[in-house]
Amino acid sequence: MPDVNLLAVLLCGGSSMALGAIWYAPPVLGRTWQRLAGLSDEALAGGNMAMIYGLAFLLSLAAAYVFALFLGRDMGLGASVCAGAAAGVFWVAASFGISYLFERRSLTMWLINGGYHALQFTLFGLILGLMG
């Protein structure tokens, strides 16, 4: 079995959900995101939230686990945080940017979603770097 700190991965998953709860909250960026995504209050309320949050958590765990494999246990805190920020900005947000260009989505939507993932992976790097 690969040498991954599973408690750190679990904390990464939790940090991803906590960040999303703040980032996409209506007083922060939620209303702007909702409008740009074309989602009404009714559409948001009508979703299967247990499934959505459950799958989002599982996907966050999967991303954190594979990122932990990528980092290894001996990278160090500074390098782990930098790697997390780089992965969030240049892998995830950049990939969103490519799709958003062809989908004709707005720069604001890219900044909201890409910014979330840049911070998400920076948090992953922080947690994994601290917990080695």
Secondary structure, DSSP 8 states (H G I E B T S, - for coil): -----HHHHHHHHHHHHHHHHHHTSIIIIIHHHHHHHT--HHHHHTS-HHHHHHHHHHHHHHHHHHHHHHH-SSS-HHHHHHHHHHIIIIIIIHHHHHHHHHHT--HHHHHHHHHHHHHHHHHHHHHHHHH-
